[in-house]
């Protein structure tokens, strides 16, 4: 019972003061493949007007709830929902709650978590992923490390005795790893040669000279008059007085503007997708996917078809929940939304003042790495 009460405190403290926790049931719910927010609300007999009154951005976010997302639900003695927290991304969640008058409301709120600065130094004595898990308990950290170095280092060349140093920021929620960690700096010392990657302020990783190793080149999917909305996981809207998130770039333009595949890939979805309207999703190599939404119509593209970069796949429109004709262009890496602007242009490296600022970061972390290697 103590654990259940502690769990309730962690996730519902800010709004449960009026409830007797002994009379409530708290459960974890895993979001299923193909499940929708509307279906969840119907299944739990929640007022559907909450869904239909959502604005277009929040409704699109609800379409992006990831399979296996863990939701936290507080039920009363009649098994009816009093409150539910449904993560929309790593920063924001839907909060559905019932007040004393038995009326329901729904809002988008920040997810509370702690960020910890961590460092890891290890000497390889097994498989890299097993060594990292043994030291940190975090398998995803090894995945992120290999993703970051995949263009500049062949992990098949790793041998016993090689050194790895990682500086990273880890999120925790209720004492458990939460979301993705951010690797700030990493070094692999193999066969007496050191390989580096450092995080710059633009959100990308570069080698110690500010050169880019990830040169995946996604082309801009369309011509446009203006960018009406940019990528953000969490932003406080000063006019609406609420948090907003937007998992892509909105290119505004006239209906009928041609939409092109941003990279070679395989069409895995084509059809209507909630507030996105007519949508195409293309899977690319390296764990990337692109999403093209609000199309007016498709162009000779079928599901399961292979398409080349630059192929016209549809036309800009205003379908779904949209305030005007535009293309919503989304980009994900390993099923997590990332900023498309970081991948749209071929990145050769940093220049000018940005490079000078970056080199200061490099100097700082290299100094820390030398200290850790001596201690290790």
C-alpha positions in Angstrom: 0.0 0.0 0.0 2.9 2.4 0.8 4.3 2.0 -2.7 0.9 2.7 -4.3 0.5 5.8 -2.2 4.0 7.0 -3.1 3.3 6.4 -6.8 0.1 8.5 -6.5 2.0 11.3 -4.8 4.6 11.4 -7.6 2.2 11.7 -10.4 -0.9 13.3 -9.0 0.1 15.4 -6.0 -0.7 18.7 -7.6 -4.4 17.9 -8.0 -5.3 15.0 -5.6 -5.5 16.9 -2.3 -9.2 16.6 -2.3 -9.3 12.8 -2.7 -8.9 10.0 -0.2 -6.2 7.9 -1.8 -7.3 4.7 0.0 -10.6 4.8 -1.9 -8.9 5.0 -5.4 -7.2 2.7 -7.8 -4.1 3.7 -9.6 -3.0 1.8 -12.7 -0.4 1.9 -15.4 -1.8 1.6 -18.9 0.3 0.7 -21.9 -0.8 2.4 -25.2 -1.5 -0.3 -27.7 -0.6 -0.3 -31.4 -3.4 1.4 -33.4 -5.1 2.8 -30.3 -6.4 6.4 -30.5 -7.3 9.0 -28.0 -10.9 9.0 -29.2 -11.1 5.3 -28.8 -9.6 5.5 -25.3 -12.3 8.1 -24.3 -15.1 6.0 -25.8 -13.9 2.9 -24.0 -13.8 4.7 -20.7 -17.1 6.6 -21.2 -15.4 10.0 -21.0 -17.2 13.0 -22.6 -16.3 13.0 -26.3 -16.7 16.8 -26.5 -13.3 17.0 -24.9 -11.8 15.4 -27.9 -13.9 17.3 -30.5 -13.1 20.7 -28.8 -9.3 20.2 -29.1 -7.5 22.6 -31.3 -5.7 21.3 -34.4 -2.2 21.2 -32.8 -3.3 19.3 -29.8 -5.4 16.9 -31.8 -2.4 16.2 -34.1 -0.3 15.6 -31.0 -2.8 13.0 -29.8 -2.3 11.2 -33.1 1.4 10.8 -32.3 1.0 9.0 -29.0 3.6 6.3 -29.3 2.8 2.6 -29.0 4.0 1.3 -25.5 3.7 4.8 -24.0 2.9 4.3 -20.3 -0.1 6.3 -19.1 -1.1 6.7 -15.5 -4.7 6.4 -14.5 -6.5 7.1 -11.2 -9.9 5.4 -10.8 -12.6 5.6 -8.1 -14.3 2.8 -6.3 -16.7 2.4 -9.3 -13.7 2.0 -11.7 -14.5 5.3 -13.4 -11.6 7.6 -14.3 -10.9 10.5 -12.0 -7.7 11.5 -13.6 -5.5 10.3 -16.4 -2.0 11.4 -17.5 -1.2 10.5 -21.1 2.3 11.5 -22.4 2.3 13.2 -25.8 6.1 13.5 -26.0 9.0 13.6 -23.5 8.0 17.1 -22.4 4.2 17.3 -22.4 1.2 15.2 -21.4 -2.6 15.3 -21.6 -4.2 15.7 -18.2 -7.8 14.5 -18.0 -9.5 15.2 -14.7 -12.9 15.2 -13.0 -13.8 17.9 -10.5 -16.1 17.9 -7.5 -19.1 18.6 -9.7 -18.4 15.5 -11.8 -17.4 17.6 -14.8 -14.4 16.6 -16.9 -11.7 18.9 -18.3 -8.6 18.2 -20.4 -5.4 20.2 -20.6 -1.8 19.9 -21.9 0.7 20.2 -19.1 4.5 19.7 -18.6 5.8 16.4 -17.5 7.8 16.6 -14.3 11.1 14.9 -14.3 14.7 15.3 -13.0 17.8 15.8 -15.3 21.1 14.4 -14.1 24.5 15.0 -15.5 26.3 11.7 -15.8 29.7 10.5 -16.9 30.9 7.0 -17.8 34.3 5.6 -18.4 34.8 2.0 -19.1 37.4 -0.5 -20.4 35.8 -2.9 -22.9 35.9 -6.5 -21.5 32.7 -7.8 -23.2 30.2 -6.7 -25.9 29.9 -2.8 -25.8 26.1 -2.9 -25.1 26.5 -5.4 -22.2 29.4 -3.4 -20.7 27.3 -0.2 -20.8 24.3 -1.9 -19.3 26.4 -3.4 -16.6 27.7 0.0 -15.6 24.6 2.1 -16.1 21.6 -0.2 -16.4 20.8 1.8 -19.6 20.7 -0.1 -22.8 19.5 2.9 -24.8 22.7 4.7 -24.1 24.7 2.2 -26.1 22.2 2.5 -29.0 22.6 6.3 -28.9 26.4 6.0 -28.9 26.5 3.7 -31.9 24.0 5.9 -33.8 26.2 9.0 -33.1 29.5 7.3 -34.3 28.0 5.2 -37.1 29.5 7.4 -39.9 32.9 7.8 -38.4 33.8 4.6 -36.6 33.3 0.9 -37.4 32.2 -0.7 -34.1 33.3 -4.1 -35.5 36.9 -2.9 -34.9 36.4 -2.6 -31.1 38.5 -5.0 -29.1 39.0 -5.9 -25.5 40.8 -3.2 -23.6 39.5 -0.3 -25.7 38.4 2.8 -23.8 35.0 4.6 -23.9 34.2 7.8 -22.2 30.7 9.4 -22.3 29.2 12.5 -20.8 25.5 12.6 -21.0 22.3 14.0 -19.5 19.8 11.5 -18.2 16.1 12.1 -17.4 14.5 10.3 -14.5 10.9 10.1 -13.5 9.8 8.4 -10.3 13.3 7.0 -9.9 13.3 5.4 -13.3 15.0 6.2 -16.6 12.7 8.4 -18.7 12.7 9.4 -22.4 16.0 9.7 -24.2 19.4 10.7 -22.8 21.4 13.5 -24.5 25.0 12.7 -25.1 27.0 15.8 -24.6 30.4 14.4 -25.5 31.9 11.0 -26.2 35.3 9.4 -27.0 36.3 6.0 -28.2 39.9 5.1 -27.9 40.7 2.1 -30.1 44.0 0.9 -31.5 45.7 3.9 -29.9 43.5 6.3 -31.9 40.9 8.6 -30.4 37.5 9.2 -32.0 35.4 12.1 -30.7 31.9 13.4 -31.0 30.6 16.6 -29.3 27.2 18.2 -29.0 26.9 21.7 -30.4 24.3 24.3 -29.5 22.5 23.7 -32.8 21.5 20.2 -31.5 23.9 18.2 -33.8 27.1 16.3 -33.1 30.4 17.1 -34.7 34.0 15.8 -34.4 36.6 17.7 -32.5 37.2 20.1 -35.4 33.6 20.9 -35.9 33.2 18.7 -38.9 29.9 16.8 -39.5 30.0 13.1 -39.9 26.3 12.5 -40.3 25.7 13.9 -43.8 22.3 12.3 -44.4 20.7 14.8 -46.9 17.0 15.2 -46.8 15.7 17.6 -49.3 13.1 20.2 -48.6 9.8 18.5 -49.6 8.1 21.5 -51.2 8.3 25.2 -52.2 6.4 27.4 -49.8 5.4 31.0 -49.1 6.4 30.9 -45.4 7.0 28.6 -42.5 3.9 29.0 -40.4 5.1 26.8 -37.5 8.5 25.4 -36.5 9.4 22.3 -34.5 9.1 22.4 -30.7 8.5 19.8 -28.0 7.4 22.4 -25.4 6.7 26.1 -25.6 4.7 28.4 -23.4 2.4 30.3 -25.7 2.3 33.9 -24.3 -1.1 34.7 -25.9 -3.0 31.4 -25.3 -1.4 31.1 -21.9 -0.8 27.4 -22.3 1.9 24.9 -23.4 2.1 23.9 -27.0 4.2 21.4 -29.0 4.7 20.9 -32.7 6.4 17.8 -34.0 7.4 19.1 -37.4 7.6 22.1 -39.8 4.5 23.6 -41.4 5.2 24.9 -44.9 2.3 27.3 -45.9 1.5 27.7 -49.6 -1.3 27.4 -52.2 -3.4 24.3 -52.6 -1.9 22.1 -55.3 1.7 22.8 -54.5 3.7 19.7 -55.4 5.0 17.6 -52.5 8.2 15.5 -53.0 9.7 12.6 -51.1 12.5 14.0 -49.0 14.6 10.9 -49.3 14.7 7.4 -50.9 12.4 5.1 -48.9 9.4 2.8 -48.6 5.8 4.0 -48.2 4.4 2.4 -45.0 1.2 4.5 -44.7 -1.1 6.3 -47.1 -4.5 7.4 -45.9 -6.4 9.6 -43.5 -4.6 9.9 -40.1 -6.8 11.8 -37.6 -6.1 15.5 -37.5 -3.4 15.1 -40.1 -6.0 14.5 -42.8 -4.6 12.8 -46.0 -1.1 11.6 -45.0 1.8 9.7 -46.3 4.5 8.1 -44.1 7.8 6.9 -45.7 10.4 4.8 -44.0 14.1 5.4 -44.8 17.3 3.7 -44.0 19.0 4.4 -40.7 15.8 4.4 -38.7 14.4 7.6 -40.2 10.7 8.2 -41.2 9.1 11.2 -42.8 5.5 12.2 -42.6 3.6 14.4 -45.1 0.2 15.6 -43.8 -2.8 17.7 -44.9 -2.5 16.7 -48.5 -5.2 17.6 -51.0 -4.6 14.4 -53.0 -2.0 11.8 -53.7 0.1 11.3 -56.9 0.5 7.8 -58.3 1.8 6.5 -55.0 0.7 3.3 -53.3 1.3 1.8 -49.9 4.4 -0.6 -49.9 5.8 1.2 -52.9 9.5 2.3 -53.0 10.0 5.9 -53.9 13.1 7.9 -54.9 14.2 11.2 -53.4 12.4 14.0 -55.3 9.5 11.9 -56.5 6.2 13.8 -56.4 4.0 12.0 -54.0 1.1 14.4 -53.5 -0.2 17.9 -53.4 -0.5 20.5 -50.7 -3.9 20.9 -49.2 -6.0 21.6 -46.1 -7.4 18.2 -45.1 -7.8 17.2 -41.5 -7.7 19.8 -38.7 -6.0 22.7 -40.4 -6.4 26.5 -40.3 -5.1 27.0 -43.9 -3.4 25.1 -46.7 0.0 23.9 -45.8 2.2 20.8 -45.5 3.0 19.5 -42.1 6.4 17.8 -42.5 7.5 15.5 -39.7 10.8 13.6 -39.3 11.5 10.8 -36.8 14.6 8.9 -35.9 14.1 5.5 -34.2 10.4 6.4 -33.7 11.2 9.7 -31.9 10.3 13.0 -33.5 13.3 15.2 -34.3 13.7 18.7 -35.7 13.6 18.3 -39.6 15.7 21.5 -39.9 18.7 19.7 -38.5 18.6 17.2 -41.4 17.2 19.1 -44.4 20.5 20.5 -45.6 23.8 18.7 -46.2 25.9 19.6 -43.1 29.6 20.1 -43.8 30.4 21.6 -40.4 30.5 24.7 -38.2 32.0 27.9 -39.3 32.8 31.4 -37.9 31.7 32.3 -34.4 29.7 29.1 -34.1 32.8 27.0 -34.7 34.9 29.1 -32.2 32.2 28.7 -29.6 32.1 24.9 -30.3 35.9 24.6 -29.9 35.6 25.9 -26.4 33.2 23.1 -25.6 35.6 20.6 -27.1 38.5 21.9 -25.0 36.5 21.7 -21.8 35.3 18.1 -22.4 38.7 16.9 -23.6 40.2 18.1 -20.3 37.5 16.2 -18.3 38.1 13.1 -20.4 41.8 13.1 -19.7 41.1 13.3 -15.9 38.6 10.4 -16.1 41.0 8.2 -18.1 43.8 8.7 -15.6 41.4 7.9 -12.7 40.0 4.9 -14.6 
